[in-house]
Amino acid sequence: MWTENDGCLVREVKTKDFVSAFAIVQSLIAPSEAAGHHPDIAFGWGYVRITLTTHDQGRVVTQRDRALAAVLDAVLG
């Protein structure tokens, strides 16, 4: 699931194609907005990479990141 590396939590999800990856990205927007905490998201054909860090704390993993990771896990299933 999530790995912690260089002050970030990272999760990568494999998808069957670009459209599926885009749909996953769309599903992450509302919960991120509701939390007021926004991940960096990279996606393309076959993958979505979500990176969480708290920039205003000096690019470290905080409780806000862990809380949003749990919410996003629920969305991703």
C-alpha positions as CSV (number, residue, x, y, z in Angstrom):
1,M,0.0,0.0,0.0
2,W,1.7,3.3,1.2
3,T,5.4,3.5,1.5
4,E,7.3,6.3,3.3
5,N,10.2,7.7,1.4
6,D,12.1,11.0,1.6
7,G,9.4,12.8,3.6
8,C,6.5,11.5,1.6
9,L,3.9,8.8,1.7
10,V,3.6,7.2,-1.8
11,R,1.0,4.8,-3.2
12,E,0.9,3.5,-6.7
13,V,-2.1,1.9,-8.2
14,K,-1.9,-0.2,-11.4
15,T,-4.8,0.3,-13.9
16,K,-5.8,-1.5,-17.1
17,D,-5.6,1.7,-19.2
18,F,-5.4,5.5,-19.3
19,V,-9.2,6.0,-18.9
20,S,-9.2,3.9,-15.8
21,A,-6.3,5.8,-14.4
22,F,-8.1,9.1,-15.1
23,A,-11.3,7.8,-13.3
24,I,-9.2,7.0,-10.2
25,V,-7.7,10.5,-10.2
26,Q,-11.2,12.0,-10.5
27,S,-12.4,9.9,-7.5
28,L,-9.6,11.4,-5.3
29,I,-10.5,15.0,-5.9
30,A,-13.6,15.3,-3.6
31,P,-12.2,13.7,-0.6
32,S,-8.9,15.6,-0.9
33,E,-10.9,18.9,-1.2
34,A,-13.0,17.9,1.8
35,A,-9.9,17.3,3.9
36,G,-8.3,20.6,2.7
37,H,-5.2,18.6,1.9
38,H,-4.1,17.9,-1.6
39,P,-1.9,15.1,-2.9
40,D,0.5,15.3,-5.8
41,I,-0.9,12.9,-8.4
42,A,0.9,11.6,-11.5
43,F,-0.9,9.2,-13.9
44,G,-0.7,7.7,-17.3
45,W,-1.5,4.6,-19.1
46,G,-1.7,1.8,-16.5
47,Y,-0.8,3.7,-13.3
48,V,-1.7,6.4,-10.8
49,R,1.0,7.6,-8.3
50,I,-0.3,9.5,-5.3
51,T,2.2,11.4,-3.1
52,L,1.3,13.0,0.2
53,T,3.5,15.4,2.2
54,T,3.0,18.5,4.2
55,H,4.8,21.2,2.3
56,D,4.3,23.9,4.9
57,Q,5.9,21.8,7.6
58,G,9.0,21.3,5.6
59,R,8.1,18.4,3.3
60,V,7.5,15.9,6.1
61,V,4.8,13.3,6.7
62,T,2.3,14.5,9.3
63,Q,-0.9,13.2,10.8
64,R,-2.8,15.1,8.0
65,D,-1.0,13.0,5.5
66,R,-1.8,9.8,7.3
67,A,-5.4,10.8,7.8
68,L,-5.9,11.6,4.1
69,A,-4.0,8.3,3.2
70,A,-6.6,6.4,5.2
71,V,-9.5,8.2,3.4
72,L,-8.0,7.6,0.0
73,D,-7.5,3.9,0.9
74,A,-11.2,3.7,1.5
75,V,-11.9,5.3,-1.9
76,L,-9.5,3.1,-3.7
77,G,-10.7,-0.1,-2.0
